[in-house]
Amino acid sequence: MKKIKFSKDEGSAFYKELNERIRNYFEDNGIDKTGNRKMVFKITMYFTLVALFYFLMLTSSSLTTFFTFYISLGVSVLLNAFNVSHDAAHGVAVKSKFWNKLLFQLSFNLQGNNAYVWGKNHNESHHLYTNIEGSDIDVLNNPLVRMTTGQNLRWYHKFQYLYVPFLYLFYSLNWFLFREFLMIFNRSSRTIKVTIPTWEIVKLVFFKIAYVIYMIVVPSILLPFGWEYILIAFLLNHFLVSILFTAVLGVSHLSDYVAHPEPDAEGRLNMSWPKLQMCTSVDYNVDSTFLNWTLGGFNAHALHHLLPNICHIHYIKLLPIFREVAKKYGVTYMEMSYDQALKSHFRFLKKMGTQIEFKSVTYEI
């Protein structure tokens, strides 16, 4: 991974005052930055839903109820990841370090994916070097999808805005079946090399086998349906989860509003780290209590990237401070409706498929 050196600009002063104002908010109100009782309720609710739908799925008496509960289980697991796994990975779901680690490990490994790999690279790569090719693990070099101007433009990329939604269907399956195994052998489309400790490789294999057992083998044994129906449910579940996952996260960093900054030959970027976060993230419907509750604050991505040490349960109350300080220092905060963010996402895919050089659109309030 290429280490980046940042510069000082208006984002530096913005970030300093933002942290001071946020610290004063929590101190003045006598509350903690981590999850509160509402968060504990959410954690309990989402884990209960996962257990409940798994039980109902295993006791289904018809194919209709089986498919309903199987898909509901998958959605519950995804919502658990949005609301519990992510905050726990940042150590802010609850106050206890032990419980944060346990919640993260449980909610992530039980999806059949490796918590260590995602947590380490999410915190040490994506959060530090957002949208910088060769430094941000989430910037892919997949020949089918052109994401940066540093990647070759091929003739079929002009159609990528049409076929990418179909590829999105396989996001979750690819993660489960190939992504982490390819990382072990450094064959991943990720633009940085990932080293996985031996013990984590053992855990990776163990939990993937366990996932197949309780999601495919156990239902096949206990239920009176053919194995083909179990497999269809498994695939439909991953297709739906993939669409929901990419729909929530894809619009935040893949937009024709955001930048893909390139450091100079010495690895220096001509902006500060806070400004990088603000110019590489699009937020949508950030005042929505419903989306904050269901998406775990993923719709307030810029705020999260700058304040990862704060539980998403507090985001809506912090937004007025965030907007005010950004405006004071002339730092652009890109927020819009989801409809606008989605359109921008597809414009980005279309432009990256036809233009050798790409310049982001100026955001206007």
C-alpha positions as a Markdown table, in Angstrom:
| # | Residue | x | y | z |
|---|---|---|---|---|
| 1 | Met | 0.0 | 0.0 | 0.0 |
| 2 | Lys | 1.3 | 3.4 | -1.0 |
| 3 | Lys | 1.7 | 5.8 | 2.0 |
| 4 | Ile | 0.3 | 9.2 | 1.3 |
| 5 | Lys | 1.6 | 12.6 | 2.7 |
| 6 | Phe | -1.1 | 15.2 | 3.1 |
| 7 | Ser | -0.9 | 19.0 | 2.8 |
| 8 | Lys | -2.5 | 21.7 | 5.0 |
| 9 | Asp | -5.4 | 23.7 | 3.7 |
| 10 | Glu | -8.8 | 25.0 | 4.8 |
| 11 | Gly | -9.8 | 21.4 | 5.6 |
| 12 | Ser | -7.2 | 21.3 | 8.4 |
| 13 | Ala | -8.8 | 24.3 | 10.3 |
| 14 | Phe | -12.2 | 22.9 | 9.6 |
| 15 | Tyr | -11.4 | 19.6 | 11.1 |
| 16 | Lys | -9.8 | 21.1 | 14.2 |
| 17 | Glu | -12.8 | 23.2 | 15.0 |
| 18 | Leu | -15.2 | 20.3 | 14.1 |
| 19 | Asn | -13.6 | 18.1 | 16.7 |
| 20 | Glu | -13.7 | 20.8 | 19.3 |
| 21 | Arg | -17.3 | 21.5 | 18.7 |
| 22 | Ile | -18.2 | 17.8 | 18.7 |
| 23 | Arg | -16.3 | 17.3 | 21.9 |
| 24 | Asn | -18.1 | 20.2 | 23.5 |
| 25 | Tyr | -21.5 | 18.8 | 22.4 |
| 26 | Phe | -20.9 | 15.5 | 24.1 |
| 27 | Glu | -19.4 | 17.1 | 27.3 |
| 28 | Asp | -22.2 | 19.7 | 27.6 |
| 29 | Asn | -24.9 | 17.0 | 27.2 |
| 30 | Gly | -23.1 | 14.5 | 29.5 |
| 31 | Ile | -23.3 | 11.7 | 26.9 |
| 32 | Asp | -20.8 | 9.3 | 25.5 |
| 33 | Lys | -19.7 | 9.0 | 21.9 |
| 34 | Thr | -20.3 | 5.3 | 21.8 |
| 35 | Gly | -23.7 | 3.6 | 21.6 |
| 36 | Asn | -26.5 | 4.4 | 24.1 |
| 37 | Arg | -29.5 | 2.5 | 25.2 |
| 38 | Lys | -31.1 | 2.9 | 21.8 |
| 39 | Met | -28.0 | 1.2 | 20.3 |
| 40 | Val | -28.2 | -1.6 | 22.8 |
| 41 | Phe | -31.8 | -2.1 | 21.7 |
| 42 | Lys | -30.8 | -2.1 | 18.1 |
| 43 | Ile | -28.1 | -4.7 | 18.7 |
| 44 | Thr | -30.5 | -6.9 | 20.6 |
| 45 | Met | -33.2 | -6.5 | 18.0 |
| 46 | Tyr | -31.1 | -7.3 | 14.9 |
| 47 | Phe | -29.5 | -10.4 | 16.5 |
| 48 | Thr | -32.9 | -11.5 | 17.6 |
| 49 | Leu | -34.3 | -11.1 | 14.1 |
| 50 | Val | -31.4 | -13.2 | 12.7 |
| 51 | Ala | -32.1 | -16.0 | 15.2 |
| 52 | Leu | -35.9 | -15.8 | 14.8 |
| 53 | Phe | -35.9 | -15.9 | 11.0 |
| 54 | Tyr | -33.3 | -18.8 | 11.0 |
| 55 | Phe | -35.6 | -20.8 | 13.3 |
| 56 | Leu | -38.7 | -19.9 | 11.3 |
| 57 | Met | -36.9 | -20.9 | 8.1 |
| 58 | Leu | -35.9 | -24.3 | 9.5 |
| 59 | Thr | -39.5 | -25.0 | 10.7 |
| 60 | Ser | -41.2 | -23.9 | 7.4 |
| 61 | Ser | -44.1 | -26.0 | 6.3 |
| 62 | Ser | -44.3 | -24.7 | 2.7 |
| 63 | Leu | -42.0 | -23.4 | 0.0 |
| 64 | Thr | -43.6 | -19.9 | 0.3 |
| 65 | Thr | -42.9 | -19.5 | 3.9 |
| 66 | Phe | -39.4 | -21.1 | 3.5 |
| 67 | Phe | -38.4 | -18.6 | 0.8 |
| 68 | Thr | -39.9 | -15.7 | 2.8 |
| 69 | Phe | -38.0 | -16.5 | 6.0 |
| 70 | Tyr | -34.8 | -17.4 | 4.1 |
| 71 | Ile | -34.8 | -14.0 | 2.4 |
| 72 | Ser | -35.8 | -12.3 | 5.6 |
| 73 | Leu | -32.9 | -13.9 | 7.3 |
| 74 | Gly | -30.5 | -12.6 | 4.7 |
| 75 | Val | -31.8 | -9.1 | 5.0 |
| 76 | Ser | -31.6 | -9.2 | 8.8 |
| 77 | Val | -28.0 | -10.3 | 8.5 |
| 78 | Leu | -27.2 | -7.4 | 6.2 |
| 79 | Leu | -29.0 | -4.9 | 8.5 |
| 80 | Asn | -27.0 | -6.4 | 11.4 |
| 81 | Ala | -23.8 | -5.7 | 9.4 |
| 82 | Phe | -24.9 | -2.1 | 8.7 |
| 83 | Asn | -25.9 | -1.3 | 12.2 |
| 84 | Val | -23.7 | -3.5 | 14.4 |
| 85 | Ser | -20.7 | -4.9 | 12.6 |
| 86 | His | -19.6 | -1.5 | 11.2 |
| 87 | Asp | -19.7 | 0.5 | 14.4 |
| 88 | Ala | -18.3 | -2.5 | 16.4 |
| 89 | Ala | -15.3 | -2.6 | 13.9 |
| 90 | His | -14.7 | 1.1 | 14.8 |
| 91 | Gly | -15.0 | 0.3 | 18.5 |
| 92 | Val | -18.1 | 2.5 | 19.1 |
| 93 | Ala | -21.1 | 0.2 | 19.1 |
| 94 | Val | -20.8 | 0.0 | 22.9 |
| 95 | Lys | -18.3 | 1.3 | 25.5 |
| 96 | Ser | -16.7 | -2.1 | 26.1 |
| 97 | Lys | -13.7 | -3.0 | 23.9 |
| 98 | Phe | -14.3 | -6.7 | 24.6 |
| 99 | Trp | -18.0 | -6.5 | 23.5 |
| 100 | Asn | -17.2 | -4.4 | 20.5 |
| 101 | Lys | -14.7 | -7.0 | 19.4 |
| 102 | Leu | -17.0 | -9.9 | 20.1 |
| 103 | Leu | -20.0 | -8.2 | 18.3 |
| 104 | Phe | -17.8 | -7.5 | 15.3 |
| 105 | Gln | -16.4 | -11.1 | 15.1 |
| 106 | Leu | -19.9 | -12.7 | 15.6 |
| 107 | Ser | -21.8 | -10.5 | 13.2 |
| 108 | Phe | -19.1 | -10.6 | 10.5 |
| 109 | Asn | -17.6 | -14.1 | 10.6 |
| 110 | Leu | -21.1 | -15.7 | 10.8 |
| 111 | Gln | -21.8 | -14.2 | 7.3 |
| 112 | Gly | -19.0 | -16.4 | 6.0 |
| 113 | Asn | -16.6 | -13.5 | 5.6 |
| 114 | Asn | -13.4 | -12.8 | 7.6 |
| 115 | Ala | -13.7 | -10.0 | 10.2 |
| 116 | Tyr | -9.9 | -9.5 | 10.5 |
| 117 | Val | -9.4 | -8.9 | 6.7 |
| 118 | Trp | -12.3 | -6.5 | 6.4 |
| 119 | Gly | -11.7 | -4.6 | 9.7 |
| 120 | Lys | -8.0 | -4.0 | 9.2 |
| 121 | Asn | -8.2 | -2.9 | 5.6 |
| 122 | His | -11.3 | -0.9 | 6.1 |
| 123 | Asn | -9.8 | 1.1 | 8.9 |
| 124 | Glu | -6.2 | 1.3 | 7.7 |
| 125 | Ser | -6.7 | 1.7 | 4.0 |
| 126 | His | -10.2 | 2.9 | 2.9 |
| 127 | His | -10.6 | 5.4 | 5.8 |
| 128 | Leu | -7.1 | 6.8 | 5.4 |
| 129 | Tyr | -6.8 | 7.0 | 1.6 |
| 130 | Thr | -10.4 | 7.2 | 0.3 |
| 131 | Asn | -10.6 | 6.9 | -3.5 |
| 132 | Ile | -6.8 | 6.9 | -4.0 |
| 133 | Glu | -5.8 | 4.1 | -6.4 |
| 134 | Gly | -3.1 | 2.0 | -5.0 |
| 135 | Ser | -3.8 | 3.1 | -1.4 |
| 136 | Asp | -7.6 | 2.5 | -0.9 |
| 137 | Ile | -8.4 | -1.2 | -0.9 |
| 138 | Asp | -11.9 | -0.4 | -2.2 |
| 139 | Val | -10.6 | 1.0 | -5.5 |
| 140 | Leu | -10.7 | -2.0 | -7.8 |
| 141 | Asn | -8.7 | -2.8 | -10.9 |
| 142 | Asn | -11.3 | -5.0 | -12.5 |
| 143 | Pro | -11.0 | -5.2 | -16.3 |
| 144 | Leu | -14.8 | -5.2 | -16.6 |
| 145 | Val | -15.4 | -2.0 | -14.7 |
| 146 | Arg | -13.3 | 1.1 | -15.2 |
| 147 | Met | -13.2 | 3.1 | -11.9 |
| 148 | Thr | -10.3 | 5.5 | -12.4 |
| 149 | Thr | -8.5 | 7.4 | -15.2 |
| 150 | Gly | -5.4 | 5.4 | -14.4 |
| 151 | Gln | -7.1 | 2.3 | -15.7 |
| 152 | Asn | -7.2 | 1.4 | -19.4 |
| 153 | Leu | -10.3 | 2.4 | -21.3 |
| 154 | Arg | -11.6 | -0.5 | -23.4 |
| 155 | Trp | -14.3 | -0.5 | -26.1 |
| 156 | Tyr | -16.8 | -2.4 | -23.9 |
| 157 | His | -16.6 | 0.1 | -21.1 |
| 158 | Lys | -19.0 | 2.4 | -22.9 |
| 159 | Phe | -21.6 | -0.2 | -22.0 |
| 160 | Gln | -20.6 | -0.6 | -18.3 |
| 161 | Tyr | -23.4 | 1.7 | -17.0 |
| 162 | Leu | -25.8 | -0.9 | -18.5 |
| 163 | Tyr | -24.2 | -4.2 | -17.4 |
| 164 | Val | -22.7 | -3.1 | -14.0 |
| 165 | Pro | -26.1 | -3.6 | -12.3 |
| 166 | Phe | -26.1 | -7.2 | -13.4 |
| 167 | Leu | -22.5 | -7.6 | -12.0 |
| 168 | Tyr | -23.7 | -6.1 | -8.7 |
| 169 | Leu | -26.0 | -9.1 | -8.3 |
| 170 | Phe | -22.9 | -11.2 | -7.7 |
| 171 | Tyr | -21.1 | -8.9 | -5.2 |
| 172 | Ser | -21.9 | -10.9 | -2.1 |
| 173 | Leu | -21.3 | -14.3 | -3.7 |
| 174 | Asn | -18.0 | -13.0 | -5.1 |
| 175 | Trp | -17.0 | -11.8 | -1.6 |
| 176 | Phe | -17.9 | -15.2 | -0.1 |
| 177 | Leu | -16.5 | -17.5 | -2.7 |
| 178 | Phe | -13.5 | -15.7 | -4.3 |
| 179 | Arg | -12.5 | -12.3 | -2.9 |
| 180 | Glu | -10.7 | -13.4 | 0.3 |
| 181 | Phe | -9.3 | -16.6 | -1.2 |
| 182 | Leu | -7.8 | -14.5 | -4.0 |
| 183 | Met | -6.3 | -12.1 | -1.4 |
| 184 | Ile | -4.4 | -15.0 | 0.1 |
| 185 | Phe | -2.6 | -15.6 | -3.1 |
| 186 | Asn | -2.4 | -11.9 | -4.0 |
| 187 | Arg | -4.7 | -12.4 | -7.1 |
| 188 | Ser | -7.4 | -10.0 | -6.0 |
| 189 | Ser | -8.6 | -7.1 | -8.2 |
| 190 | Arg | -7.9 | -4.9 | -5.2 |
| 191 | Thr | -5.2 | -2.4 | -6.0 |
| 192 | Ile | -3.2 | -3.0 | -2.9 |
| 193 | Lys | -1.5 | -6.2 | -1.6 |
| 194 | Val | -3.2 | -7.8 | 1.4 |
| 195 | Thr | -1.3 | -10.0 | 3.9 |
| 196 | Ile | -3.5 | -12.4 | 5.9 |
| 197 | Pro | -2.0 | -14.1 | 9.0 |
| 198 | Thr | -2.1 | -17.9 | 9.0 |
| 199 | Trp | -4.5 | -18.1 | 11.9 |
| 200 | Glu | -6.9 | -15.8 | 10.1 |
| 201 | Ile | -6.7 | -18.0 | 7.0 |
| 202 | Val | -7.7 | -21.0 | 9.2 |
| 203 | Lys | -10.6 | -19.0 | 10.6 |
| 204 | Leu | -11.6 | -17.8 | 7.1 |
| 205 | Val | -11.9 | -21.4 | 5.8 |
| 206 | Phe | -13.6 | -22.6 | 9.0 |
| 207 | Phe | -16.4 | -19.9 | 8.9 |
| 208 | Lys | -17.0 | -20.3 | 5.2 |
| 209 | Ile | -17.5 | -24.1 | 5.7 |
| 210 | Ala | -19.7 | -23.4 | 8.7 |
| 211 | Tyr | -21.8 | -20.9 | 6.7 |
| 212 | Val | -22.4 | -23.5 | 4.0 |
| 213 | Ile | -23.4 | -26.0 | 6.6 |
| 214 | Tyr | -26.0 | -23.9 | 8.4 |
| 215 | Met | -27.3 | -22.1 | 5.2 |
| 216 | Ile | -27.4 | -25.0 | 2.8 |
| 217 | Val | -26.7 | -28.4 | 4.4 |
| 218 | Val | -28.8 | -28.1 | 7.6 |
| 219 | Pro | -31.9 | -26.9 | 5.7 |
| 220 | Ser | -31.5 | -29.6 | 3.2 |
| 221 | Ile | -31.5 | -32.2 | 5.9 |
| 222 | Leu | -34.3 | -30.8 | 8.1 |
| 223 | Leu | -36.7 | -29.6 | 5.5 |
| 224 | Pro | -38.9 | -31.7 | 3.2 |
| 225 | Phe | -37.9 | -29.7 | 0.1 |
| 226 | Gly | -35.4 | -30.7 | -2.6 |
| 227 | Trp | -31.9 | -29.5 | -2.4 |
| 228 | Glu | -32.4 | -27.5 | -5.5 |
| 229 | Tyr | -34.9 | -25.2 | -3.7 |
| 230 | Ile | -32.4 | -24.7 | -0.9 |
| 231 | Leu | -29.8 | -23.7 | -3.4 |
| 232 | Ile | -32.2 | -21.3 | -5.3 |
| 233 | Ala | -33.0 | -19.6 | -1.9 |
| 234 | Phe | -29.3 | -19.3 | -1.2 |
| 235 | Leu | -28.7 | -17.6 | -4.5 |
| 236 | Leu | -31.7 | -15.4 | -4.4 |
| 237 | Asn | -30.7 | -14.3 | -0.9 |
| 238 | His | -27.2 | -13.3 | -2.1 |
| 239 | Phe | -28.6 | -11.5 | -5.1 |
| 240 | Leu | -30.9 | -9.4 | -3.0 |
| 241 | Val | -28.2 | -8.7 | -0.4 |
| 242 | Ser | -25.8 | -7.7 | -3.1 |
| 243 | Ile | -28.2 | -5.3 | -4.7 |
| 244 | Leu | -29.1 | -3.7 | -1.3 |
| 245 | Phe | -25.4 | -3.5 | -0.3 |
| 246 | Thr | -24.2 | -1.9 | -3.5 |
| 247 | Ala | -27.3 | 0.4 | -3.7 |
| 248 | Val | -26.5 | 1.7 | -0.2 |
| 249 | Leu | -22.7 | 2.1 | -0.5 |
| 250 | Gly | -22.0 | 2.4 | -4.3 |
| 251 | Val | -23.4 | 5.9 | -4.6 |
| 252 | Ser | -21.2 | 7.3 | -1.8 |
| 253 | His | -17.8 | 7.1 | -3.5 |
| 254 | Leu | -18.6 | 6.2 | -7.1 |
| 255 | Ser | -20.2 | 9.5 | -8.3 |
| 256 | Asp | -19.5 | 12.1 | -10.8 |
| 257 | Tyr | -19.3 | 14.6 | -8.0 |
| 258 | Val | -16.5 | 12.9 | -6.1 |
| 259 | Ala | -12.8 | 13.1 | -6.8 |
| 260 | His | -10.2 | 10.4 | -7.3 |
| 261 | Pro | -7.1 | 12.4 | -6.3 |
| 262 | Glu | -3.6 | 11.4 | -7.5 |
| 263 | Pro | -0.5 | 12.0 | -5.3 |
| 264 | Asp | 2.7 | 13.3 | -6.9 |
| 265 | Ala | 5.8 | 11.2 | -7.6 |
| 266 | Glu | 6.8 | 11.7 | -3.9 |
| 267 | Gly | 3.5 | 10.5 | -2.6 |
| 268 | Arg | 2.2 | 13.9 | -1.6 |
| 269 | Leu | -1.4 | 14.9 | -2.0 |
| 270 | Asn | -2.2 | 18.6 | -2.6 |
| 271 | Met | -4.9 | 18.6 | 0.0 |
| 272 | Ser | -5.5 | 17.8 | 3.7 |
| 273 | Trp | -6.9 | 14.5 | 4.9 |
| 274 | Pro | -10.2 | 16.1 | 6.0 |
| 275 | Lys | -10.7 | 17.7 | 2.7 |
| 276 | Leu | -10.0 | 14.4 | 1.0 |
| 277 | Gln | -12.9 | 12.9 | 2.9 |
| 278 | Met | -15.2 | 15.7 | 2.0 |
| 279 | Cys | -14.4 | 15.6 | -1.7 |
| 280 | Thr | -14.7 | 11.8 | -2.1 |
| 281 | Ser | -18.0 | 11.2 | -0.3 |
| 282 | Val | -21.6 | 11.9 | -1.2 |
| 283 | Asp | -24.2 | 11.8 | 1.5 |
| 284 | Tyr | -27.9 | 11.3 | 0.9 |
| 285 | Asn | -31.1 | 11.9 | 3.0 |
| 286 | Val | -28.9 | 12.5 | 6.0 |
| 287 | Asp | -31.8 | 13.9 | 8.1 |
| 288 | Ser | -33.9 | 10.8 | 7.7 |
| 289 | Thr | -34.4 | 9.0 | 11.0 |
| 290 | Phe | -35.6 | 6.0 | 9.1 |
| 291 | Leu | -32.4 | 5.6 | 7.0 |
| 292 | Asn | -30.2 | 6.3 | 10.0 |
| 293 | Trp | -32.0 | 3.5 | 11.8 |
| 294 | Thr | -32.0 | 1.0 | 9.0 |
| 295 | Leu | -28.6 | 1.8 | 7.3 |
| 296 | Gly | -26.6 | 2.4 | 10.5 |
| 297 | Gly | -25.6 | 5.9 | 9.3 |
| 298 | Phe | -24.1 | 4.7 | 6.0 |
| 299 | Asn | -26.1 | 7.5 | 4.2 |
| 300 | Ala | -24.0 | 10.0 | 6.2 |
| 301 | His | -20.7 | 8.8 | 4.8 |
| 302 | Ala | -18.6 | 12.0 | 4.9 |
| 303 | Leu | -19.6 | 12.6 | 8.5 |
| 304 | His | -18.7 | 9.0 | 9.4 |
| 305 | His | -15.3 | 9.2 | 7.6 |
| 306 | Leu | -14.3 | 12.3 | 9.6 |
| 307 | Leu | -15.8 | 11.0 | 12.9 |
| 308 | Pro | -15.4 | 7.2 | 12.9 |
| 309 | Asn | -15.0 | 7.3 | 16.7 |
| 310 | Ile | -18.7 | 8.2 | 17.1 |
| 311 | Cys | -21.6 | 5.8 | 17.0 |
| 312 | His | -24.1 | 6.4 | 14.1 |
| 313 | Ile | -26.9 | 6.8 | 16.6 |
| 314 | His | -25.7 | 10.4 | 17.2 |
| 315 | Tyr | -25.3 | 11.5 | 13.6 |
| 316 | Ile | -28.6 | 13.3 | 13.1 |
| 317 | Lys | -28.0 | 15.5 | 16.2 |
| 318 | Leu | -24.4 | 16.3 | 15.0 |
| 319 | Leu | -25.4 | 17.3 | 11.4 |
| 320 | Pro | -26.2 | 21.0 | 12.2 |
| 321 | Ile | -22.7 | 21.3 | 13.7 |
| 322 | Phe | -21.1 | 19.5 | 10.8 |
| 323 | Arg | -22.9 | 21.7 | 8.2 |
| 324 | Glu | -22.2 | 25.0 | 10.1 |
| 325 | Val | -18.4 | 24.4 | 10.5 |
| 326 | Ala | -18.0 | 23.2 | 6.9 |
| 327 | Lys | -19.8 | 26.4 | 5.7 |
| 328 | Lys | -17.6 | 28.6 | 8.0 |
| 329 | Tyr | -14.4 | 27.3 | 6.4 |
| 330 | Gly | -15.7 | 27.0 | 2.8 |
| 331 | Val | -15.4 | 23.2 | 2.8 |
| 332 | Thr | -18.0 | 21.7 | 0.4 |
| 333 | Tyr | -20.3 | 19.2 | 2.0 |
| 334 | Met | -22.0 | 17.2 | -0.7 |
| 335 | Glu | -25.5 | 16.1 | 0.4 |
| 336 | Met | -28.5 | 15.3 | -1.7 |
| 337 | Ser | -31.5 | 13.0 | -2.1 |
| 338 | Tyr | -30.9 | 9.3 | -2.9 |
| 339 | Asp | -32.4 | 9.8 | -6.3 |
| 340 | Gln | -29.8 | 12.5 | -7.2 |
| 341 | Ala | -27.0 | 10.3 | -5.7 |
| 342 | Leu | -28.1 | 7.3 | -7.8 |
| 343 | Lys | -28.3 | 9.3 | -11.0 |
| 344 | Ser | -24.8 | 10.7 | -10.3 |
| 345 | His | -23.5 | 7.1 | -9.8 |
| 346 | Phe | -24.7 | 6.0 | -13.2 |
| 347 | Arg | -23.4 | 9.2 | -14.8 |
| 348 | Phe | -20.0 | 8.4 | -13.3 |
| 349 | Leu | -20.1 | 4.8 | -14.8 |
| 350 | Lys | -21.1 | 6.2 | -18.2 |
| 351 | Lys | -18.4 | 8.9 | -18.2 |
| 352 | Met | -15.7 | 6.6 | -17.0 |
| 353 | Gly | -16.7 | 4.2 | -19.9 |
| 354 | Thr | -16.3 | 6.9 | -22.6 |
| 355 | Gln | -13.8 | 9.5 | -21.4 |
| 356 | Ile | -10.1 | 9.0 | -21.1 |
| 357 | Glu | -9.8 | 12.0 | -18.8 |
| 358 | Phe | -12.5 | 12.5 | -16.3 |
| 359 | Lys | -13.3 | 15.6 | -14.3 |
| 360 | Ser | -15.8 | 15.6 | -11.5 |
| 361 | Val | -18.8 | 17.8 | -11.7 |
| 362 | Thr | -18.8 | 20.9 | -9.4 |
| 363 | Tyr | -21.3 | 20.4 | -6.6 |
| 364 | Glu | -23.8 | 23.3 | -6.2 |
| 365 | Ile | -25.9 | 23.8 | -3.2 |
